[in-house]
Amino acid sequence: MKHKAGFVNIVGNPNVGKSTLMNQLVGERISIATFKAQTTRHRIMGIVNTDDMQIVFSDTPGVLKPNYKLQESMLAFSESALADADVLLYVTDVVENPEKNMDFLEKVRRLDIPVLLLVNKIDTTDQKGLEAVVEKWHSLLPNAEILPISALNKFGTDILLKRIEQLLPDSPPYFDKDQLTDKPARFFVSEIVREKILLYYDKEIPYSVEVSVEEFKEEEKLIRIRAVIYVERDSQKGIIIGHQGYALKKMSTEARKSLERFFGKRIYLETYVKVDKDWRNSQRELDHFGYNPE
């Protein structure tokens, strides 16, 4: 029996449901999925294995026009996904302006690989509205195959998976068959802590934050973790910590619970807050935090 394998890369504008779709397709909670835009900052792989197939899904940051170096790195992750895809999933939804970020769309249009255009969140519109969206996208990406889905409600995802299987090239697997992702454990610690910050703090705070895992010691029944939360200003440090440390303690408790579910072990989590002025515009700091598409 022939074996199929390939890279299926997920791209699109912010907040259209890429990470929710990724988690549904992989069947594991790999990508952060919140209601806030710009949640995904890295390119994250999730691997689906069967006896005769390996699908390497890749979630990418939402496409946007960069305002600082961090966003330049995020855009580079998205553009790199166009270069090595065997199948491209371009995700949009029923309310997004199809002509947003036409520069990126033009690059998608020039691709000579299968492009599946996924109209997400169809549970929030009616048939007439959906038909209008599909017609508009067909004019913008005439070679794309358009599939309506609702990632949150798992509508259309089974059909999508079957179509991906049909499009995959014959190939040996790229990763070990028991591998779920290309990211190390520390990466998921920082992502889970950052997710809780996205959920529990308002305004610009979550977008000024980066998390670095400085210690990860795994014992038989316990994992000891020390994480540093970096912010850009002293005032942000005060907000993260909160009155008498209450805000930081609450966020850390929720992060610990999620980490215990993720790793299936008890977690001892220490969190600290440090100021690193203008880290989002420092190439040295961005390299340290892993924002390098190469």
C-alpha positions as semicolon CSV with decimal commas, in nm:
position;residue;x (nm);y (nm);z (nm)
1;M;0,000;0,000;0,000
2;K;0,128;0,344;-0,092
3;H;0,191;0,598;0,183
4;K;0,078;0,960;0,153
5;A;0,233;1,256;0,335
6;G;0,238;1,630;0,296
7;F;0,233;1,976;0,446
8;V;-0,112;2,135;0,474
9;N;-0,066;2,498;0,573
10;I;-0,339;2,718;0,716
11;V;-0,331;3,090;0,635
12;G;-0,571;3,383;0,647
13;N;-0,639;3,714;0,817
14;P;-0,659;3,751;1,197
15;N;-0,956;3,618;1,393
16;V;-1,120;3,406;1,121
17;G;-1,086;3,079;1,316
18;K;-0,756;2,931;1,192
19;S;-0,645;2,802;1,533
20;T;-0,989;2,658;1,613
21;L;-0,978;2,475;1,278
22;M;-0,625;2,350;1,343
23;N;-0,727;2,205;1,680
24;Q;-1,031;2,033;1,527
25;L;-0,828;1,879;1,244
26;V;-0,546;1,758;1,466
27;G;-0,777;1,643;1,742
28;E;-0,557;1,798;2,009
29;R;-0,526;2,141;2,162
30;I;-0,217;2,260;1,979
31;S;-0,290;2,626;1,898
32;I;-0,421;2,900;2,122
33;A;-0,774;2,989;2,013
34;T;-0,929;3,293;2,182
35;F;-1,170;3,562;2,068
36;K;-0,885;3,813;2,038
37;A;-0,701;3,887;1,714
38;Q;-0,328;3,821;1,672
39;T;-0,343;3,530;1,917
40;T;-0,110;3,305;1,713
41;R;0,239;3,451;1,683
42;H;0,439;3,150;1,565
43;R;0,402;2,887;1,298
44;I;0,283;2,577;1,482
45;M;0,272;2,228;1,336
46;G;0,023;1,959;1,435
47;I;0,072;1,610;1,292
48;V;-0,204;1,359;1,210
49;N;-0,091;1,000;1,154
50;T;-0,262;0,688;1,022
51;D;-0,102;0,365;0,897
52;D;-0,083;0,489;0,539
53;M;-0,085;0,868;0,578
54;Q;0,076;1,162;0,759
55;I;-0,075;1,512;0,741
56;V;0,148;1,789;0,876
57;F;-0,086;2,078;0,950
58;S;0,066;2,420;1,009
59;D;-0,114;2,706;1,183
60;T;0,019;3,055;1,109
61;P;-0,029;3,407;1,245
62;G;-0,305;3,617;1,091
63;V;-0,190;3,817;0,790
64;L;-0,154;4,187;0,870
65;K;0,044;4,492;0,766
66;P;0,333;4,512;1,015
67;N;0,363;4,807;1,255
68;Y;0,669;4,677;1,443
69;K;0,933;4,404;1,414
70;L;0,728;4,139;1,595
71;Q;0,453;4,172;1,333
72;E;0,716;4,158;1,056
73;S;0,823;3,820;1,194
74;M;0,460;3,706;1,218
75;L;0,402;3,799;0,852
76;A;0,720;3,614;0,754
77;F;0,582;3,299;0,921
78;S;0,262;3,332;0,715
79;E;0,449;3,391;0,389
80;S;0,681;3,095;0,455
81;A;0,371;2,876;0,467
82;L;0,309;2,956;0,099
83;A;0,653;2,829;0,000
84;D;0,643;2,474;0,135
85;A;0,274;2,376;0,124
86;D;0,151;2,071;-0,062
87;V;-0,205;2,189;0,005
88;L;-0,299;2,539;0,121
89;L;-0,602;2,609;0,340
90;Y;-0,700;2,975;0,307
91;V;-0,945;3,053;0,587
92;T;-1,195;3,337;0,576
93;D;-1,539;3,385;0,730
94;V;-1,881;3,520;0,635
95;V;-1,820;3,878;0,759
96;E;-1,464;3,948;0,654
97;N;-1,396;4,190;0,370
98;P;-1,259;3,958;0,096
99;E;-1,038;4,233;-0,044
100;K;-0,847;4,283;0,281
101;N;-0,469;4,232;0,237
102;M;-0,479;4,197;-0,140
103;D;-0,097;4,176;-0,159
104;F;-0,102;3,844;0,026
105;L;-0,404;3,727;-0,170
106;E;-0,221;3,791;-0,495
107;K;0,061;3,561;-0,378
108;V;-0,198;3,291;-0,303
109;R;-0,353;3,338;-0,648
110;R;-0,016;3,272;-0,816
111;L;0,039;2,938;-0,639
112;D;0,035;2,621;-0,849
113;I;-0,067;2,391;-0,562
114;P;-0,422;2,297;-0,456
115;V;-0,586;2,581;-0,261
116;L;-0,893;2,507;-0,050
117;L;-1,073;2,826;0,043
118;L;-1,266;2,769;0,364
119;V;-1,557;2,999;0,444
120;N;-1,579;2,962;0,821
121;K;-1,852;3,052;1,072
122;I;-2,134;2,968;0,829
123;D;-2,362;2,909;1,129
124;T;-2,376;3,289;1,167
125;T;-2,534;3,360;0,826
126;D;-2,814;3,238;0,597
127;Q;-2,801;3,068;0,257
128;K;-2,833;3,392;0,064
129;G;-2,551;3,555;0,258
130;L;-2,328;3,250;0,211
131;E;-2,390;3,242;-0,164
132;A;-2,286;3,608;-0,192
133;V;-1,963;3,540;-0,001
134;V;-1,882;3,235;-0,215
135;E;-1,944;3,429;-0,537
136;K;-1,714;3,711;-0,428
137;W;-1,434;3,473;-0,333
138;H;-1,471;3,279;-0,656
139;S;-1,399;3,599;-0,848
140;L;-1,089;3,672;-0,635
141;L;-0,946;3,316;-0,630
142;P;-1,096;3,143;-0,936
143;N;-0,871;2,837;-0,907
144;A;-0,950;2,771;-0,541
145;E;-1,194;2,503;-0,432
146;I;-1,444;2,665;-0,192
147;L;-1,576;2,472;0,110
148;P;-1,819;2,621;0,367
149;I;-1,739;2,512;0,724
150;S;-1,801;2,588;1,090
151;A;-1,481;2,493;1,272
152;L;-1,631;2,562;1,613
153;N;-1,925;2,328;1,548
154;K;-1,721;2,072;1,349
155;F;-1,944;2,124;1,046
156;G;-1,773;2,037;0,719
157;T;-1,443;1,936;0,882
158;D;-1,487;1,566;0,799
159;I;-1,548;1,653;0,432
160;L;-1,242;1,878;0,444
161;L;-1,022;1,601;0,585
162;K;-1,132;1,358;0,313
163;R;-1,054;1,615;0,045
164;I;-0,709;1,677;0,195
165;E;-0,640;1,302;0,192
166;Q;-0,725;1,291;-0,178
167;L;-0,488;1,579;-0,256
168;L;-0,185;1,459;-0,059
169;P;0,110;1,336;-0,266
170;D;0,259;0,988;-0,231
171;S;0,546;1,023;0,013
172;P;0,707;0,856;0,313
173;P;0,634;1,026;0,647
174;Y;0,832;1,339;0,735
175;F;0,817;1,285;1,113
176;D;0,805;0,988;1,348
177;K;0,462;0,829;1,350
178;D;0,412;0,895;1,722
179;Q;0,498;1,264;1,694
180;L;0,218;1,517;1,748
181;T;0,397;1,845;1,684
182;D;0,737;1,994;1,599
183;K;0,737;2,215;1,909
184;P;0,906;2,128;2,242
185;A;0,721;2,111;2,574
186;R;0,850;2,453;2,683
187;F;0,679;2,613;2,384
188;F;0,339;2,490;2,496
189;V;0,401;2,611;2,850
190;S;0,466;2,963;2,723
191;E;0,164;2,947;2,490
192;I;-0,072;2,832;2,767
193;V;0,050;3,104;3,006
194;R;0,014;3,362;2,727
195;E;-0,338;3,237;2,654
196;K;-0,441;3,303;3,014
197;I;-0,298;3,653;2,990
198;L;-0,503;3,708;2,674
199;L;-0,815;3,597;2,859
200;Y;-0,768;3,775;3,191
201;Y;-0,613;4,112;3,100
202;D;-0,764;4,390;2,889
203;K;-0,660;4,636;2,623
204;E;-0,297;4,644;2,507
205;I;-0,152;4,434;2,789
206;P;-0,166;4,090;2,615
207;Y;-0,001;4,228;2,300
208;S;0,291;4,372;2,499
209;V;0,363;4,041;2,670
210;E;0,600;3,756;2,596
211;V;0,656;3,447;2,809
212;S;0,990;3,269;2,852
213;V;1,020;2,932;3,026
214;E;1,345;2,940;3,223
215;E;1,304;2,605;3,400
216;F;1,124;2,285;3,302
217;K;1,211;1,988;3,523
218;E;1,007;1,674;3,475
219;E;0,991;1,426;3,762
220;E;0,796;1,102;3,782
221;K;0,471;1,258;3,906
222;L;0,544;1,630;3,888
223;I;0,675;1,895;3,649
224;R;0,846;2,200;3,800
225;I;0,818;2,510;3,580
226;R;0,953;2,862;3,620
227;A;0,818;3,113;3,367
228;V;0,905;3,479;3,322
229;I;0,644;3,716;3,182
230;Y;0,809;4,003;2,996
231;V;0,632;4,337;2,952
232;E;0,746;4,665;2,798
233;R;0,669;4,913;3,079
234;D;0,668;4,932;3,459
235;S;0,298;5,024;3,451
236;Q;0,223;4,700;3,264
237;K;0,418;4,503;3,524
238;G;0,197;4,652;3,794
239;I;-0,118;4,555;3,605
240;I;0,000;4,197;3,549
241;I;0,085;4,154;3,918
242;G;-0,224;4,337;4,047
243;H;-0,305;4,452;4,402
244;Q;-0,106;4,241;4,649
245;G;-0,024;4,000;4,363
246;Y;-0,386;3,887;4,325
247;A;-0,408;3,918;3,943
248;L;-0,085;3,726;3,882
249;K;-0,187;3,455;4,130
250;K;-0,529;3,411;3,966
251;M;-0,383;3,391;3,615
252;S;-0,108;3,151;3,727
253;T;-0,361;2,922;3,896
254;E;-0,565;2,897;3,575
255;A;-0,246;2,837;3,374
256;R;-0,140;2,561;3,615
257;K;-0,477;2,385;3,577
258;S;-0,451;2,395;3,196
259;L;-0,090;2,272;3,208
260;E;-0,193;1,979;3,426
261;R;-0,459;1,884;3,173
262;F;-0,213;1,924;2,885
263;F;0,072;1,719;3,036
264;G;-0,136;1,480;3,248
265;K;0,080;1,547;3,554
266;R;0,080;1,769;3,860
267;I;0,245;2,104;3,790
268;Y;0,441;2,329;4,023
269;L;0,439;2,667;3,844
270;E;0,632;2,978;3,945
271;T;0,570;3,299;3,751
272;Y;0,769;3,622;3,759
273;V;0,723;3,953;3,577
274;K;1,011;4,151;3,426
275;V;1,031;4,468;3,218
276;D;1,208;4,444;2,881
277;K;1,154;4,779;2,712
278;D;1,062;4,767;2,343
279;W;1,120;4,391;2,304
280;R;0,875;4,387;2,011
281;N;1,116;4,604;1,809
282;S;1,443;4,439;1,917
283;Q;1,566;4,181;1,667
284;R;1,797;4,032;1,930
285;E;1,508;3,981;2,172
286;L;1,278;3,847;1,899
287;D;1,544;3,592;1,803
288;H;1,572;3,492;2,170
289;F;1,193;3,439;2,187
290;G;1,196;3,224;1,873
291;Y;1,054;3,469;1,618
292;N;1,277;3,359;1,335
293;P;1,105;3,201;1,032
294;E;1,431;3,049;0,910
